[in-house]
């Protein structure tokens, strides 16, 4: 079930919100927990049992990890938290990376005239996200930052909450622990506050991201032999815009849904393409993932406390993991290493600071955006055999123009949407649209809210009803 499917919009969501409004406040978590498992099972099927098994293990271990019971046994406590993290990571590795690993073994075996059995495992929906939620839960308890949950319904609500279960935001346990036992009395106010944010995300996804999809696919499907300068840049820029409006649209919908259910989920985007440095980009892009790696990997490795060499090592480790977290493909590893290298270069030459002067700041913003665009080519491409020729053509201007397939995909409507989306991402750094729409009472915010709730929502609903939507891009991770 997708947020942009008629089943979700016309039936599931209204029924769930009606239950939250009509039934006693004390039933809120139970309604969300049951509804979330139904939501997940509708798409994941039997993999729901895997999610439940992981939740049982982490819930039981979490209660055993509380510091009060282990003050005199720190080594046993450390071994227990290590064991459950290994369990969680092993589940992720087996289901997400075993097939990729066996493919590499088979490749090398064939070089020497042999073969190796290749595993073909279906990827459970949202496994990368609920694994990180489980690790956050046990680590925050181990560190004494929050107590373990004793109520299994509250635990299921945290892990399986459908707005963030499949594609984030990644909610660290300490960010939501205090909200789980709260019984919100202003339920209509929550729905009124969250719905405009949800509608904004729906418009981003259906009107912009999905409209660009056929053009982007046509560009990236072009064979290396037919690739041209124009096709390469059109595909790279188109995907840069599509990915942002698709993923930030999902995040807006998730945050809006969370608010309607009485929860404040963390922000995930803050106009990332307005960044002046790559370092700043990672403070604005997929912010919940950056915070997770910072808190549970980078700082645990020592962060920047032990000199430049170890800082660079830690950055390398984090971005290798960030790349592979997105998928079992060499293109994701290259993309992660590419961004890690850019951050190390910025830090080494002290280029990670924002210039004070206007024109140097504009120049750095353009350079950062171009570097990010090149990175997205690796991220989107099926393999390196397609990524490298495409990037090569981006450096080689020619007069070939667009191929017939790409020209057919670039309709006048899509060209207008492409240019409008480009203008939006090139606007100044502030304000960030989502939080502005949700909370501000200024005249621009009210005008935007009215536009989204009338024209935007009506057009998005027509697109959904016509079935012209595609799965969210981050569902594959």
C-alpha positions as CSV (number, residue, x, y, z in Angstrom):
1,X,0.0,0.0,0.0
2,X,1.4,3.4,-1.0
3,X,0.6,6.8,0.4
4,X,-0.5,7.8,-3.2
5,X,-2.7,4.8,-3.9
6,X,-6.5,5.2,-3.9
7,X,-6.8,2.4,-1.4
8,X,-4.7,4.4,1.1
9,X,-6.2,7.8,0.4
10,X,-9.9,6.9,0.1
11,X,-10.2,4.1,2.6
12,X,-7.3,3.3,4.9
13,X,-6.4,6.8,6.1
14,X,-10.0,8.0,6.6
15,X,-10.9,4.9,8.5
16,X,-7.8,5.1,10.8
17,X,-8.3,8.8,11.5
18,X,-12.0,8.2,12.3
19,X,-11.0,5.4,14.7
20,X,-8.5,7.8,16.4
21,X,-11.1,10.5,16.8
22,X,-14.1,8.3,17.8
23,X,-12.5,5.8,20.2
24,X,-11.1,6.7,23.6
25,X,-7.7,8.5,23.7
26,X,-6.1,5.6,25.6
27,X,-6.6,3.5,22.5
28,X,-4.5,5.7,20.3
29,X,-1.3,3.6,20.3
30,X,-3.2,0.4,19.9
31,X,-5.1,1.7,16.9
32,X,-1.9,3.0,15.3
33,X,-0.1,-0.3,16.0
34,X,-2.8,-2.5,14.5
35,X,-3.3,-0.2,11.6
36,X,0.5,0.0,10.9
37,X,0.8,-3.8,10.9
38,X,-2.1,-4.0,8.4
39,X,-0.5,-1.3,6.3
40,X,2.8,-3.2,6.2
41,X,1.3,-6.6,5.6
42,X,-0.7,-5.3,2.6
43,X,2.6,-4.8,0.8
44,X,5.1,-7.1,2.6
45,X,2.9,-10.1,3.0
46,X,4.8,-12.9,4.8
47,X,7.7,-10.6,5.6
48,X,5.5,-9.2,8.3
49,X,6.5,-12.2,10.4
50,X,10.2,-11.2,10.0
51,X,9.3,-7.7,11.3
52,X,7.4,-9.2,14.2
53,X,10.3,-11.5,15.1
54,X,12.8,-8.7,15.1
55,X,10.5,-6.6,17.3
56,X,10.1,-9.4,19.8
57,X,13.9,-9.8,20.1
58,X,14.6,-6.1,20.5
59,X,11.7,-5.6,22.9
60,X,12.9,-8.3,25.2
61,X,16.5,-7.3,25.1
62,X,15.6,-3.7,25.6
63,X,14.0,-4.4,28.9
64,X,17.1,-6.4,29.9
65,X,19.5,-3.5,29.0
66,X,18.3,-0.9,31.5
67,X,21.3,0.4,33.5
68,X,19.6,0.0,36.9
69,X,19.8,-3.8,36.7
70,X,23.4,-3.9,35.5
71,X,25.4,-1.4,37.5
72,X,27.8,-4.1,38.7
73,X,27.9,-6.0,35.4
74,X,29.0,-3.6,32.6
75,X,30.8,-6.3,30.6
76,X,27.7,-8.5,30.4
77,X,25.6,-5.6,29.5
78,X,28.0,-4.6,26.7
79,X,28.0,-8.1,25.4
80,X,24.2,-8.2,25.3
81,X,23.8,-4.9,23.4
82,X,26.6,-6.1,21.0
83,X,24.8,-9.3,20.4
84,X,21.4,-7.7,19.6
85,X,23.1,-5.2,17.3
86,X,24.8,-8.1,15.5
87,X,21.4,-9.8,15.2
88,X,19.8,-6.8,13.7
89,X,22.6,-6.1,11.3
90,X,22.8,-9.8,10.3
91,X,19.1,-9.8,9.4
92,X,19.7,-6.7,7.2
93,X,22.9,-8.3,5.6
94,X,21.2,-11.6,4.8
95,X,18.1,-10.2,3.2
96,X,19.7,-7.2,1.5
97,X,23.3,-8.2,0.6
98,X,23.5,-12.0,0.4
99,X,22.4,-12.0,-3.2
100,X,25.0,-9.3,-4.1
101,X,27.8,-11.1,-2.3
102,X,27.1,-14.5,-4.0
103,X,27.0,-12.7,-7.4
104,X,30.6,-11.4,-6.7
105,X,31.7,-14.9,-5.6
106,X,30.2,-16.3,-8.8
107,X,32.0,-13.7,-10.9
108,X,35.4,-14.6,-9.5
109,X,34.6,-18.3,-9.7
110,X,33.8,-18.0,-13.4
111,X,37.2,-16.4,-14.0
112,X,38.8,-19.7,-12.9
113,X,36.3,-21.9,-14.8
114,X,34.0,-22.6,-11.9
115,X,30.7,-21.3,-10.6
116,X,29.1,-20.4,-7.3
117,X,25.4,-20.6,-6.4
118,X,23.7,-17.2,-6.5
119,X,21.0,-16.4,-4.0
120,X,17.9,-14.6,-5.2
121,X,16.1,-13.2,-2.1
122,X,13.2,-10.8,-2.2
123,X,13.9,-7.6,-0.2
124,X,11.5,-7.0,2.7
125,X,9.9,-3.6,2.4
126,X,11.5,-1.0,4.8
127,X,14.1,-3.4,6.2
128,X,16.8,-0.7,6.2
129,X,14.6,1.6,8.1
130,X,13.2,-0.7,10.8
131,X,16.7,-2.2,11.4
132,X,18.0,1.3,12.2
133,X,15.0,2.0,14.5
134,X,15.8,-1.2,16.4
135,X,19.4,-0.3,16.8
136,X,18.5,3.2,17.9
137,X,16.1,1.7,20.5
138,X,18.6,-0.7,22.2
139,X,21.6,1.8,22.0
140,X,19.6,4.7,23.5
141,X,18.6,2.3,26.4
142,X,22.1,1.0,26.8
143,X,23.4,4.6,27.0
144,X,20.8,5.5,29.6
145,X,19.3,8.2,27.5
146,X,15.8,6.8,27.7
147,X,14.2,3.9,29.6
148,X,13.0,0.8,27.9
149,X,9.3,0.5,27.0
150,X,7.4,-2.0,29.1
151,X,4.2,-1.8,27.1
152,X,4.5,-3.9,23.9
153,X,1.8,-1.8,22.2
154,X,3.9,1.3,22.6
155,X,7.0,-0.5,21.2
156,X,5.1,-1.7,18.1
157,X,3.8,1.9,17.7
158,X,7.3,3.2,17.6
159,X,8.9,0.6,15.3
160,X,5.9,-0.1,13.0
161,X,4.3,3.4,12.8
162,X,3.2,3.4,9.2
163,X,4.1,7.0,8.3
164,X,7.9,6.3,8.9
165,X,8.1,2.5,8.6
166,X,8.8,2.0,4.9
167,X,10.9,5.0,4.0
168,X,11.6,7.2,7.0
169,X,12.2,9.7,8.4
170,X,14.5,7.6,10.7
171,X,13.2,8.4,14.1
172,X,15.8,7.9,16.9
173,X,14.2,6.4,20.0
174,X,15.1,9.4,22.2
175,X,13.2,11.7,19.8
176,X,9.9,9.9,20.3
177,X,10.1,8.1,23.6
178,X,8.5,11.0,25.5
179,X,5.7,11.2,23.0
180,X,4.6,7.6,23.2
181,X,2.8,7.7,26.5
182,X,1.2,11.1,25.8
183,X,-2.6,11.2,25.4
184,X,-3.3,14.1,23.1
185,X,-6.6,15.9,23.8
186,X,-6.5,18.2,20.8
187,X,-7.0,15.5,18.2
188,X,-8.9,17.7,15.7
189,X,-6.2,20.4,16.0
190,X,-3.5,17.8,15.2
191,X,-5.4,16.7,12.1
192,X,-5.9,20.3,11.0
193,X,-2.2,21.0,11.5
194,X,-0.9,17.9,9.8
195,X,-3.1,17.6,6.8
196,X,-1.7,20.6,4.9
197,X,1.8,19.2,5.3
198,X,0.5,15.8,4.0
199,X,-1.2,17.6,1.0
200,X,2.0,19.4,0.2
201,X,3.9,16.1,0.0
202,X,1.2,14.6,-2.2
203,X,1.5,17.5,-4.6
204,X,5.3,17.2,-4.7
205,X,5.1,13.5,-5.5
206,X,2.2,13.3,-8.0
207,X,2.5,16.7,-9.8
208,X,6.3,17.1,-10.0
209,X,8.2,13.9,-9.3
210,X,5.9,11.5,-11.2
211,X,5.6,13.9,-14.1
212,X,9.4,13.9,-14.5
213,X,9.7,10.1,-14.2
214,X,9.1,9.1,-17.9
215,X,11.6,11.7,-19.1
216,X,14.3,10.6,-16.6
217,X,13.8,6.9,-17.4
218,X,14.2,7.6,-21.1
219,X,17.5,9.4,-20.5
220,X,19.0,6.8,-18.2
221,X,17.8,4.0,-20.5
222,X,19.7,5.4,-23.4
223,X,22.6,3.1,-24.3
224,X,26.1,4.4,-23.9
225,X,26.5,4.3,-27.7
226,X,23.5,6.6,-28.2
227,X,24.2,8.9,-25.3
228,X,24.7,12.6,-26.0
229,X,25.7,15.7,-24.1
230,X,22.1,16.9,-24.0
231,X,20.6,13.6,-22.9
232,X,23.2,13.1,-20.2
233,X,22.6,16.6,-18.6
234,X,18.8,16.4,-19.1
235,X,18.7,13.0,-17.3
236,X,21.1,14.1,-14.5
237,X,19.3,17.3,-13.8
238,X,15.8,15.7,-14.2
239,X,16.7,13.0,-11.7
240,X,18.2,15.5,-9.3
241,X,14.8,17.2,-9.2
242,X,12.7,14.0,-9.3
243,X,14.5,12.5,-6.4
244,X,14.2,15.6,-4.3
245,X,10.5,16.1,-4.9
246,X,9.8,12.4,-4.6
247,X,11.7,11.8,-1.3
248,X,11.0,15.2,0.3
249,X,7.3,14.7,-0.8
250,X,7.3,11.3,1.0
251,X,8.9,12.9,4.1
252,X,6.3,15.7,4.1
253,X,3.5,13.2,3.9
254,X,5.0,11.1,6.7
255,X,5.5,14.1,9.0
256,X,2.0,15.3,8.2
257,X,0.5,11.9,8.9
258,X,2.5,11.7,12.2
259,X,1.2,15.0,13.2
260,X,-2.4,14.0,12.4
261,X,-1.8,11.0,14.7
262,X,-0.4,13.1,17.5
263,X,3.3,12.7,16.9
264,X,6.0,15.2,16.0
265,X,8.4,13.4,13.6
266,X,11.8,14.9,12.9
267,X,12.4,17.0,9.8
268,X,14.2,15.3,6.9
269,X,14.9,18.0,4.4
270,X,15.9,21.7,4.6
271,X,16.3,22.9,1.0
272,X,19.5,20.8,0.4
273,X,20.1,22.1,-3.1
274,X,20.7,25.6,-1.6
275,X,23.8,24.3,0.2
276,X,27.0,26.2,-0.3
277,X,29.2,23.2,0.6
278,X,28.9,19.4,0.4
279,X,29.2,19.4,4.2
280,X,26.2,21.7,4.4
281,X,24.4,19.5,1.9
282,X,24.6,16.5,4.3
283,X,23.1,18.7,7.1
284,X,20.1,19.4,4.8
285,X,19.6,16.2,2.8
286,X,18.0,13.1,4.4
287,X,18.8,14.7,7.8
288,X,17.5,11.8,9.8
289,X,19.9,9.4,8.2
290,X,22.8,11.8,8.7
291,X,21.9,12.2,12.4
292,X,21.7,8.4,12.8
293,X,25.1,7.8,11.3
294,X,26.6,10.6,13.3
295,X,25.2,9.5,16.7
296,X,25.6,5.7,16.3
297,X,28.6,5.3,14.0
298,X,30.7,8.4,13.6
299,X,30.8,9.5,17.3
300,X,31.2,5.8,18.4
301,X,34.3,5.6,16.2
302,X,35.7,8.7,17.8
303,X,34.3,11.4,15.6
304,X,36.8,14.2,15.1
305,X,38.4,13.9,18.5
306,X,41.6,12.1,17.7
307,X,43.3,14.1,14.9
308,X,42.8,14.6,11.2
309,X,43.8,11.1,10.0
310,X,41.3,9.3,12.2
311,X,38.6,11.9,11.4
312,X,39.1,11.1,7.7
313,X,39.1,7.4,8.4
314,X,35.8,7.8,10.3
315,X,34.3,9.8,7.5
316,X,35.3,7.1,5.0
317,X,33.7,4.4,7.1
318,X,30.5,6.4,7.5
319,X,30.1,7.1,3.8
320,X,31.0,3.6,2.7
321,X,28.2,2.4,5.0
322,X,25.9,5.2,3.8
323,X,26.4,4.1,0.2
324,X,25.8,0.4,0.9
325,X,22.8,1.2,3.1
326,X,21.1,2.5,0.1
327,X,21.5,-0.7,-1.9
328,X,23.6,-3.7,-2.8
329,X,25.2,-2.3,-5.9
330,X,28.7,-1.0,-6.7
331,X,27.1,2.2,-7.9
332,X,25.9,3.0,-4.4
333,X,29.3,2.3,-3.0
334,X,30.9,4.6,-5.5
335,X,28.3,7.3,-4.7
336,X,29.1,7.0,-1.0
337,X,32.8,7.1,-1.5
338,X,32.4,10.1,-3.8
339,X,30.6,12.1,-1.2
340,X,33.0,10.9,1.5
341,X,35.9,12.1,-0.6
342,X,34.3,15.5,-1.2
343,X,33.8,16.0,2.6
344,X,37.4,15.0,3.3
345,X,38.7,17.5,0.7
346,X,36.5,20.3,2.1
347,X,37.7,19.6,5.6
348,X,41.3,19.2,4.7
349,X,41.4,22.5,2.7
350,X,39.0,24.3,5.1
351,X,36.5,24.7,2.3
352,X,33.6,23.6,4.5
353,X,32.9,27.1,5.7
354,X,30.4,29.4,4.0
355,X,32.0,32.5,2.4
356,X,31.0,35.9,3.8
357,X,30.9,37.6,0.4
358,X,27.9,37.3,-1.9
359,X,29.5,36.3,-5.2
360,X,31.9,33.7,-3.7
361,X,28.9,32.2,-1.9
362,X,26.8,32.1,-5.1
363,X,29.8,30.4,-6.9
364,X,30.2,27.8,-4.2
365,X,26.5,27.1,-4.3
366,X,26.6,26.5,-8.0
367,X,29.7,24.3,-7.6
368,X,28.1,22.2,-4.8
369,X,25.0,21.7,-6.8
370,X,27.0,20.5,-9.9
371,X,29.0,18.1,-7.7
372,X,25.8,16.7,-6.2
373,X,24.3,16.3,-9.7
374,X,27.3,14.2,-10.8
375,X,26.9,12.0,-7.8
376,X,23.2,11.3,-8.6
377,X,24.3,9.8,-11.9
378,X,26.1,7.0,-10.0
379,X,23.1,6.7,-7.6
380,X,20.5,6.3,-10.4
381,X,22.5,4.2,-12.9
382,X,21.9,0.4,-13.0
383,X,25.6,-0.3,-13.1
384,X,29.0,1.4,-13.7
385,X,28.9,0.5,-17.4
386,X,26.1,3.0,-17.8
387,X,27.2,5.6,-15.2
388,X,30.7,6.3,-16.4
389,X,29.8,6.9,-20.1
390,X,27.0,9.2,-19.1
391,X,29.3,11.2,-16.8
392,X,31.9,11.2,-19.6
393,X,29.3,12.8,-22.0
394,X,28.5,15.5,-19.5
395,X,32.1,16.7,-20.0
396,X,31.9,16.5,-23.8
397,X,29.6,19.1,-25.5
398,X,28.3,18.0,-28.8
399,X,25.7,19.1,-31.3
400,X,23.7,15.8,-31.4
401,X,20.9,17.1,-29.3
402,X,18.4,14.6,-27.9
403,X,17.5,11.1,-29.1
404,X,14.1,10.5,-30.6
405,X,13.0,8.5,-27.5
406,X,14.0,11.3,-25.1
407,X,12.5,14.0,-27.3
408,X,9.2,12.1,-27.3
409,X,9.4,11.8,-23.5
410,X,10.1,15.5,-23.0
411,X,6.6,16.9,-23.7
412,X,5.8,20.5,-23.3
413,X,4.1,19.8,-20.0
414,X,7.1,18.0,-18.6
415,X,9.4,20.8,-19.8
416,X,7.3,23.4,-18.0
417,X,7.3,21.2,-14.8
418,X,11.1,20.7,-15.1
419,X,11.8,24.4,-15.4
420,X,9.3,25.3,-12.5
421,X,10.9,22.6,-10.3
422,X,14.4,24.0,-11.1
423,X,13.3,27.5,-10.2
424,X,11.9,26.2,-6.8
425,X,15.2,24.5,-5.8
426,X,17.2,27.6,-6.8
427,X,15.2,29.9,-4.5
428,X,17.1,31.3,-1.4
429,X,18.0,29.0,1.5
430,X,15.0,30.1,3.7
431,X,12.2,29.5,4.3
432,X,11.8,25.7,4.3
433,X,8.4,25.1,2.8
434,X,7.2,22.2,5.0
435,X,7.6,23.7,8.5
436,X,6.5,27.1,7.1
437,X,3.3,25.6,5.8
438,X,2.6,23.6,9.0
439,X,3.1,26.3,11.6
440,X,3.4,29.8,10.3
441,X,0.5,32.3,10.2
442,X,2.3,34.7,7.9
443,X,0.5,35.9,4.7
444,X,2.8,33.9,2.4
445,X,2.3,30.7,4.5
446,X,-1.5,31.2,4.5
447,X,-1.5,31.8,0.7
448,X,0.6,28.7,0.1
449,X,-1.6,26.6,2.4
450,X,-4.7,27.8,0.5
451,X,-3.1,27.0,-2.8
452,X,-2.0,23.5,-1.7
453,X,-5.3,22.7,-0.1
454,X,-7.4,23.7,-3.1
455,X,-5.8,23.7,-6.6
456,X,-2.8,21.5,-5.7
457,X,-4.8,18.9,-3.8
458,X,-7.6,18.7,-6.4
459,X,-5.1,18.2,-9.2
460,X,-3.1,15.6,-7.2
461,X,-6.4,13.7,-6.4
462,X,-7.2,13.6,-10.2
463,X,-3.8,12.2,-10.9
464,X,-4.2,9.5,-8.2
465,X,-7.7,8.6,-9.4
466,X,-6.3,8.2,-13.0
467,X,-3.6,5.8,-11.7
468,X,-0.8,8.1,-13.0
469,X,1.4,7.6,-9.9
470,X,4.6,5.5,-9.4
471,X,6.1,3.9,-6.3
472,X,8.2,6.2,-4.1
473,X,11.9,6.0,-5.1
474,X,13.1,5.2,-1.6
475,X,10.8,2.2,-1.3
476,X,13.5,0.2,-2.9
477,X,15.9,0.8,0.0
